Protein backbone atom coordinates (compact mmCIF):
# COMPACT_ATOMS: atom_id res chain seq x y z
CA UNK A 1 0.00 0.00 0.00
CA UNK A 2 1.43 3.35 -0.99
CA UNK A 3 1.77 6.38 1.19
CA UNK A 4 -1.16 8.78 0.90
CA UNK A 5 -0.85 12.47 0.17
CA UNK A 6 -2.28 13.22 3.61
CA UNK A 7 0.39 11.10 5.27
CA UNK A 8 3.11 12.82 3.27
CA UNK A 9 1.69 16.20 4.23
CA UNK A 10 1.65 15.15 7.89
CA UNK A 11 5.28 14.00 7.75
CA UNK A 12 6.24 17.23 6.00
CA UNK A 13 4.47 19.28 8.67
CA UNK A 14 6.25 17.34 11.40
CA UNK A 15 9.64 17.85 9.76
CA UNK A 16 8.91 21.52 9.24
CA UNK A 17 8.03 21.86 12.92
CA UNK A 18 11.20 20.01 13.89
CA UNK A 19 13.34 22.28 11.73
CA UNK A 20 11.60 25.33 13.18
CA UNK A 21 12.34 24.16 16.72
CA UNK A 22 15.94 23.32 15.87
CA UNK A 23 16.38 26.77 14.33
CA UNK A 24 14.94 28.38 17.46
CA UNK A 25 17.20 26.29 19.67
CA UNK A 26 20.24 27.30 17.65
CA UNK A 27 19.19 30.94 17.92
CA UNK A 28 18.58 30.56 21.65
CA UNK A 29 21.91 28.94 22.45
CA UNK A 30 23.78 31.46 20.31
CA UNK A 31 22.01 34.48 21.75
CA UNK A 32 23.25 34.28 25.33
CA UNK A 33 26.02 32.94 27.53
CA UNK A 34 23.81 33.08 30.61
CA UNK A 35 23.97 29.61 32.16
CA UNK A 36 20.71 30.25 34.01
CA UNK A 37 18.73 31.34 30.96
CA UNK A 38 19.76 28.63 28.45
CA UNK A 39 18.23 25.53 30.16
CA UNK A 40 14.79 27.05 30.68
CA UNK A 41 14.63 28.29 27.06
CA UNK A 42 15.54 24.84 25.80
CA UNK A 43 12.85 23.11 27.86
CA UNK A 44 10.19 25.44 26.52
CA UNK A 45 11.09 24.40 22.97
CA UNK A 46 11.48 20.69 23.76
CA UNK A 47 8.08 20.74 25.42
CA UNK A 48 6.54 22.18 22.24
CA UNK A 49 8.03 19.71 19.81
CA UNK A 50 7.33 16.63 21.94
CA UNK A 51 3.92 17.73 23.26
CA UNK A 52 5.23 16.71 26.68
CA UNK A 53 3.42 17.26 29.93
CA UNK A 54 6.73 17.82 31.70
CA UNK A 55 10.39 18.36 30.86
CA UNK A 56 13.28 18.28 33.32
CA UNK A 57 16.90 19.21 32.71
CA UNK A 58 19.75 18.00 34.93
CA UNK A 59 23.34 19.25 34.73
CA UNK A 60 26.46 17.45 35.86
CA UNK A 61 28.11 19.23 38.79
CA UNK A 62 31.77 20.19 39.00
CA UNK A 63 32.70 16.94 40.72
CA UNK A 64 31.41 14.96 37.72
CA UNK A 65 29.62 12.63 40.14
CA UNK A 66 26.18 14.19 40.58
CA UNK A 67 23.33 15.40 38.40
CA UNK A 68 21.54 18.50 39.72
CA UNK A 69 18.05 19.61 38.63
CA UNK A 70 18.66 22.88 36.80
CA UNK A 71 15.36 23.65 35.06
CA UNK A 72 11.84 22.25 34.72
CA UNK A 73 8.58 22.77 32.88
CA UNK A 74 6.21 23.13 34.65
CA UNK A 75 8.56 25.05 36.93
CA UNK A 76 9.43 23.68 40.36
CA UNK A 77 11.41 26.58 41.88
CA UNK A 78 11.50 24.94 45.31
CA UNK A 79 13.34 21.94 43.85
CA UNK A 80 15.76 23.62 41.42
CA UNK A 81 19.31 23.07 42.61
CA UNK A 82 18.14 20.79 45.42
CA UNK A 83 17.22 17.54 43.73
CA UNK A 84 20.34 15.56 42.88
CA UNK A 85 21.14 12.12 41.50
CA UNK A 86 24.42 10.29 41.42
CA UNK A 87 25.59 9.26 37.98
CA UNK A 88 24.18 5.75 37.57
CA UNK A 89 21.29 6.36 39.99
CA UNK A 90 17.72 6.12 38.66
CA UNK A 91 16.79 6.18 34.99
CA UNK A 92 18.32 9.64 34.65
CA UNK A 93 21.59 8.52 36.20
CA UNK A 94 21.59 5.41 34.00
CA UNK A 95 21.32 7.56 30.86
CA UNK A 96 24.17 9.76 32.13
CA UNK A 97 26.37 6.75 32.83
CA UNK A 98 25.63 4.87 29.61
CA UNK A 99 25.51 8.03 27.43
CA UNK A 100 22.52 6.68 25.49
CA UNK A 101 18.78 7.41 25.54
CA UNK A 102 16.02 5.41 27.15
CA UNK A 103 12.36 5.53 26.07
CA UNK A 104 9.54 3.91 28.08
CA UNK A 105 5.98 4.19 26.80
CA UNK A 106 4.02 3.16 29.91
CA UNK A 107 4.49 2.60 33.66
CA UNK A 108 7.97 4.08 33.72
CA UNK A 109 7.77 4.12 37.50
CA UNK A 110 7.78 0.31 37.49
CA UNK A 111 11.18 0.15 35.80
CA UNK A 112 13.70 -1.25 38.34
CA UNK A 113 16.06 1.64 37.53
CA UNK A 114 13.43 4.30 38.33
CA UNK A 115 13.97 6.47 41.43
CA UNK A 116 11.09 8.16 43.27
CA UNK A 117 11.64 11.67 44.65
CA UNK A 118 8.22 12.22 46.24
CA UNK A 119 8.58 16.03 45.75
CA UNK A 120 8.03 15.73 41.98
CA UNK A 121 4.53 15.09 40.60
CA UNK A 122 6.22 13.64 37.50
CA UNK A 123 7.13 10.56 39.57
CA UNK A 124 3.75 9.05 38.66
CA UNK A 125 3.74 9.95 34.96
CA UNK A 126 3.42 7.00 32.60
CA UNK A 127 5.79 7.72 29.69
CA UNK A 128 9.45 8.64 30.08
CA UNK A 129 12.07 9.68 27.53
CA UNK A 130 15.58 10.57 28.67
CA UNK A 131 18.55 11.57 26.51
CA UNK A 132 22.09 12.65 27.40
CA UNK A 133 23.29 16.22 26.95
CA UNK A 134 26.86 16.01 25.71
CA UNK A 135 29.52 17.87 23.83
CA UNK A 136 32.17 15.89 22.00
CA UNK A 137 32.95 13.04 24.39
CA UNK A 138 32.04 14.89 27.56
CA UNK A 139 28.76 14.48 29.44
CA UNK A 140 27.06 17.75 30.41
CA UNK A 141 23.68 16.58 31.68
CA UNK A 142 20.38 14.87 30.85
CA UNK A 143 17.02 15.96 29.41
CA UNK A 144 13.88 14.11 30.53
CA UNK A 145 10.58 14.28 28.60
CA UNK A 146 7.50 12.91 30.38
CA UNK A 147 3.81 12.31 29.59
CA UNK A 148 1.03 11.71 32.07
CA UNK A 149 -0.59 9.04 29.90
CA UNK A 150 1.00 6.17 27.98
CA UNK A 151 2.82 7.51 24.95
CA UNK A 152 4.66 5.97 22.02
CA UNK A 153 7.98 7.67 21.40
CA UNK A 154 8.65 7.79 17.70
CA UNK A 155 12.20 7.08 16.57
CA UNK A 156 12.22 10.47 14.85
CA UNK A 157 11.29 12.22 18.11
CA UNK A 158 13.99 10.40 20.05
CA UNK A 159 16.54 11.35 17.38
CA UNK A 160 15.36 14.97 17.47
CA UNK A 161 15.73 15.22 21.25
CA UNK A 162 19.17 13.61 20.97
CA UNK A 163 20.15 16.29 18.45
CA UNK A 164 18.84 18.94 20.80
CA UNK A 165 20.92 17.39 23.58
CA UNK A 166 24.07 17.77 21.48
CA UNK A 167 23.26 21.38 20.60
CA UNK A 168 22.49 22.19 24.23
CA UNK A 169 25.67 20.45 25.38
CA UNK A 170 27.83 22.79 23.34
CA UNK A 171 25.88 25.85 24.47
CA UNK A 172 26.10 24.95 28.15
CA UNK A 173 29.79 24.10 27.85
CA UNK A 174 30.41 27.54 26.31
CA UNK A 175 28.27 29.22 28.95
CA UNK A 176 30.23 27.46 31.69
CA UNK A 177 33.53 28.59 30.20
CA UNK A 178 32.24 32.16 30.04
CA UNK A 179 30.92 31.97 33.59
CA UNK A 180 34.22 30.53 34.83
CA UNK A 181 36.16 33.33 33.12
CA UNK A 182 33.93 35.97 34.73
CA UNK A 183 34.29 34.31 38.12
CA UNK A 184 38.08 34.23 37.79
CA UNK A 185 38.10 37.93 37.00
CA UNK A 186 35.95 38.67 40.04
CA UNK A 187 38.23 36.53 42.19
CA UNK A 188 41.33 38.36 40.98
CA UNK A 189 39.70 41.74 41.56
CA UNK A 190 38.64 40.73 45.07
CA UNK A 191 42.05 39.32 45.96
CA UNK A 192 43.66 42.49 44.65
CA UNK A 193 41.43 44.61 46.90
CA UNK A 194 42.22 42.40 49.89
CA UNK A 195 45.96 42.57 49.14
CA UNK A 196 45.81 46.37 48.93
CA UNK A 197 44.03 46.49 52.28
CA UNK A 198 46.57 44.18 53.91
CA UNK A 199 49.55 46.38 53.00
CA UNK A 200 47.73 49.67 53.62
CA UNK A 201 48.04 51.89 56.69
CA UNK A 202 44.43 51.33 57.69
CA UNK A 203 43.48 50.19 61.16
CA UNK A 204 43.01 46.44 61.61
CA UNK A 205 39.26 46.71 62.30
CA UNK A 206 38.79 48.59 59.04
CA UNK A 207 40.84 46.02 57.11
CA UNK A 208 38.87 43.08 58.50
CA UNK A 209 35.55 44.80 57.78
CA UNK A 210 36.60 45.37 54.17
CA UNK A 211 37.64 41.71 53.88
CA UNK A 212 34.24 40.35 54.99
CA UNK A 213 32.39 42.85 52.79
CA UNK A 214 34.22 42.01 49.54
CA UNK A 215 34.20 38.29 50.41
CA UNK A 216 30.43 38.35 50.82
CA UNK A 217 30.10 39.99 47.41
CA UNK A 218 32.38 37.45 45.74
CA UNK A 219 30.91 34.35 47.39
CA UNK A 220 27.29 35.50 47.17
CA UNK A 221 27.09 35.15 50.95
CA UNK A 222 23.99 35.88 52.98
CA UNK A 223 26.36 36.48 55.88
CA UNK A 224 30.16 36.51 55.99
CA UNK A 225 31.93 36.75 59.32
CA UNK A 226 35.48 36.73 60.63
CA UNK A 227 36.18 35.32 64.10
CA UNK A 228 39.46 35.70 65.99
CA UNK A 229 40.92 33.21 68.43
CA UNK A 230 41.46 34.25 72.04
CA UNK A 231 44.39 31.93 72.71
CA UNK A 232 44.21 32.32 76.50
CA UNK A 233 40.54 31.33 76.70
CA UNK A 234 40.59 29.13 73.56
CA UNK A 235 37.40 30.71 72.22
CA UNK A 236 36.45 32.31 68.89
CA UNK A 237 34.87 35.77 68.96
CA UNK A 238 33.23 37.61 66.04
CA UNK A 239 35.52 40.45 65.02
CA UNK A 240 33.94 41.58 61.71
CA UNK A 241 30.78 40.83 59.71
CA UNK A 242 28.67 42.57 57.12
CA UNK A 243 25.52 41.20 58.82
CA UNK A 244 23.24 43.86 60.28
CA UNK A 245 21.39 41.47 62.58
CA UNK A 246 22.12 42.06 66.30
CA UNK A 247 21.21 38.41 66.95
CA UNK A 248 24.05 37.22 64.74
CA UNK A 249 26.54 39.94 65.72
CA UNK A 250 26.00 39.19 69.43
CA UNK A 251 26.40 35.42 69.20
CA UNK A 252 28.35 34.12 72.21
CA UNK A 253 31.96 32.99 71.75
CA UNK A 254 32.60 29.48 70.43
CA UNK A 255 35.06 27.17 72.14
CA UNK A 256 37.70 25.61 69.90
CA UNK A 257 36.38 22.22 68.83
CA UNK A 258 32.73 23.23 69.21
CA UNK A 259 30.30 23.94 66.38
CA UNK A 260 31.50 24.09 62.78
CA UNK A 261 33.84 27.08 63.18
CA UNK A 262 35.49 25.64 66.28
CA UNK A 263 35.98 22.32 64.54
CA UNK A 264 37.57 24.00 61.49
CA UNK A 265 40.08 25.73 63.78
CA UNK A 266 40.78 22.54 65.71
CA UNK A 267 41.33 20.47 62.57
CA UNK A 268 43.04 23.32 60.67
CA UNK A 269 40.94 22.36 57.65
CA UNK A 270 37.96 23.93 55.78
CA UNK A 271 34.61 22.43 56.74
CA UNK A 272 31.33 22.83 54.82
CA UNK A 273 27.79 22.03 55.97
CA UNK A 274 24.84 21.74 53.58
CA UNK A 275 22.19 22.81 56.10
CA UNK A 276 23.18 24.30 59.45
CA UNK A 277 19.58 24.27 60.66
CA UNK A 278 19.57 20.47 60.75
CA UNK A 279 23.27 19.78 61.43
CA UNK A 280 23.76 18.25 64.88
CA UNK A 281 27.18 19.83 65.33
CA UNK A 282 26.06 23.41 64.66
CA UNK A 283 25.45 25.32 67.91
CA UNK A 284 23.02 28.03 66.83
CA UNK A 285 20.30 26.48 64.62
CA UNK A 286 17.65 28.86 66.01
CA UNK A 287 19.63 31.93 64.94
CA UNK A 288 20.32 30.33 61.55
CA UNK A 289 16.60 29.62 61.08
CA UNK A 290 15.65 33.16 62.05
CA UNK A 291 18.29 34.72 59.78
CA UNK A 292 17.49 32.48 56.80
CA UNK A 293 20.89 30.74 56.76
CA UNK A 294 21.40 27.31 55.21
CA UNK A 295 24.83 26.24 53.95
CA UNK A 296 28.11 27.17 55.61
CA UNK A 297 31.75 27.11 54.57
CA UNK A 298 34.17 27.68 57.44
CA UNK A 299 37.88 28.19 56.66
CA UNK A 300 40.58 28.58 59.34
CA UNK A 301 43.06 31.45 59.25
CA UNK A 302 46.55 30.07 59.80
CA UNK A 303 49.95 31.66 60.46
CA UNK A 304 52.61 29.00 59.89
CA UNK A 305 50.03 26.31 60.74
CA UNK A 306 49.05 28.17 63.92
CA UNK A 307 45.30 28.95 63.90
CA UNK A 308 44.38 32.54 64.74
CA UNK A 309 40.73 32.57 63.65
CA UNK A 310 38.22 31.56 61.01
CA UNK A 311 36.23 33.04 58.11
CA UNK A 312 32.62 31.88 57.67
CA UNK A 313 30.52 32.17 54.51
CA UNK A 314 26.78 31.41 54.74
CA UNK A 315 24.25 31.05 51.91
CA UNK A 316 20.50 31.52 52.07
CA UNK A 317 19.85 28.36 50.00
CA UNK A 318 21.37 24.90 50.23
CA UNK A 319 24.65 25.03 48.34
CA UNK A 320 27.41 22.47 47.83
CA UNK A 321 30.63 24.50 47.95
CA UNK A 322 32.96 23.68 45.08
CA UNK A 323 36.70 23.09 45.29
CA UNK A 324 37.20 26.47 43.61
CA UNK A 325 35.09 28.25 46.23
CA UNK A 326 37.03 26.56 49.03
CA UNK A 327 40.29 27.53 47.32
CA UNK A 328 39.26 31.19 46.98
CA UNK A 329 38.02 31.52 50.57
CA UNK A 330 41.21 29.81 51.79
CA UNK A 331 43.28 32.38 49.87
CA UNK A 332 41.30 35.23 51.44
CA UNK A 333 41.73 33.61 54.87
CA UNK A 334 45.50 33.56 54.31
CA UNK A 335 45.42 37.24 53.36
CA UNK A 336 43.41 38.09 56.46
CA UNK A 337 45.82 36.09 58.61
CA UNK A 338 48.71 38.05 57.09
CA UNK A 339 47.00 41.35 57.95
CA UNK A 340 46.36 40.26 61.53
CA UNK A 341 49.90 38.94 61.99
CA UNK A 342 51.37 42.12 60.51
CA UNK A 343 49.36 44.21 62.96
CA UNK A 344 50.42 41.98 65.86
CA UNK A 345 54.10 42.33 64.95
CA UNK A 346 53.75 46.11 64.65
CA UNK A 347 51.98 46.25 68.04
CA UNK A 348 54.72 44.13 69.58
CA UNK A 349 57.39 46.39 68.10
CA UNK A 350 55.61 49.50 69.37
CA UNK A 351 55.15 47.93 72.81
CA UNK A 352 58.82 46.95 72.94
CA UNK A 353 59.90 50.47 71.97
CA UNK A 354 57.56 52.03 74.53
CA UNK A 355 58.82 49.63 77.21
CA UNK A 356 62.41 50.60 76.43
CA UNK A 357 61.62 54.31 76.53
CA UNK A 358 59.73 53.84 79.81
CA UNK A 359 62.64 51.99 81.33
CA UNK A 360 65.07 54.71 80.23
CA UNK A 361 63.07 57.58 81.76
CA UNK A 362 62.49 55.64 85.01
CA UNK A 363 66.20 54.91 85.27
CA UNK A 364 66.94 58.62 84.67
CA UNK A 365 64.41 59.73 87.30
CA UNK A 366 65.69 57.13 89.76
CA UNK A 367 69.24 58.44 89.34
CA UNK A 368 68.10 62.02 90.00
CA UNK A 369 66.22 60.99 93.18
CA UNK A 370 69.26 59.04 94.41
CA UNK A 371 71.53 62.05 93.87
CA UNK A 372 69.24 64.68 95.38
CA UNK A 373 67.81 62.71 98.32
CA UNK A 374 70.79 60.49 99.02
CA UNK A 375 68.75 57.31 98.59
CA UNK A 376 69.81 53.89 97.46
CA UNK A 377 68.62 52.54 94.11
CA UNK A 378 66.02 50.32 95.80
CA UNK A 379 64.77 53.21 97.99
CA UNK A 380 64.50 55.53 94.99
CA UNK A 381 62.52 52.92 93.05
CA UNK A 382 60.13 52.36 95.99
CA UNK A 383 59.63 56.14 96.23
CA UNK A 384 58.62 56.27 92.54
CA UNK A 385 56.22 53.37 93.12
CA UNK A 386 54.69 55.10 96.15
CA UNK A 387 54.18 58.35 94.21
CA UNK A 388 52.61 56.38 91.35
CA UNK A 389 50.05 54.76 93.68
CA UNK A 390 49.26 57.92 95.65
CA UNK A 391 48.80 60.14 92.62
CA UNK A 392 47.24 57.38 90.49
CA UNK A 393 49.67 57.98 87.69
CA UNK A 394 51.85 55.53 85.82
CA UNK A 395 55.49 55.08 86.83
CA UNK A 396 56.45 56.64 83.52
CA UNK A 397 54.35 59.75 84.18
CA UNK A 398 55.92 60.17 87.64
CA UNK A 399 59.40 59.68 86.18
CA UNK A 400 58.80 62.17 83.37
CA UNK A 401 57.55 64.75 85.90
CA UNK A 402 60.75 64.34 87.99
CA UNK A 403 62.98 64.69 84.93
CA UNK A 404 61.04 67.74 83.71
CA UNK A 405 61.26 69.41 87.15
CA UNK A 406 65.00 68.79 87.22
CA UNK A 407 65.45 70.30 83.74
CA UNK A 408 63.41 73.39 84.71
CA UNK A 409 65.42 73.78 87.89
CA UNK A 410 68.66 73.68 85.94
CA UNK A 411 67.46 76.38 83.53
CA UNK A 412 66.29 78.74 86.23
Secondary structure, 3 states (H helix, E strand, C coil): CCCCHHHHHHHHHHHHHHHHHHHHHHHHHHHCCCHHHHHHHHHHHHHHHHCCCEEEEEEECCCCCEEEEEEEECCCCCCCCCCEEECCCHHHHHHHHHCCCEEECCCHHHCCCCCCCCCCHHHHCCEEEEEEEEECCEEEEEEEEEECCCCCCCHHHHHHHHHHHHHHHHHHHHHHHHHHHHHHHHHHHHHHHHHHHHCCCCCHHHHHHHHHHHHHHHHCCCEEEEEEEECCCCEEEEEEECCCCHHHHCCCCEECCCHHHHHHHHHCCCEEECCCCCCCCCCCHHHHHHHCCCCEEEEEEEECCEEEEEEEEECCCCCCCCHHHHHHHHHHHHHHHHHHHHHHHHHHHHHHHHHHHHHHHHHHHHHHHHHHHCCCHHHHHHHHHHHHHHHCCCHHHHHHHHHHHHHHHHHC
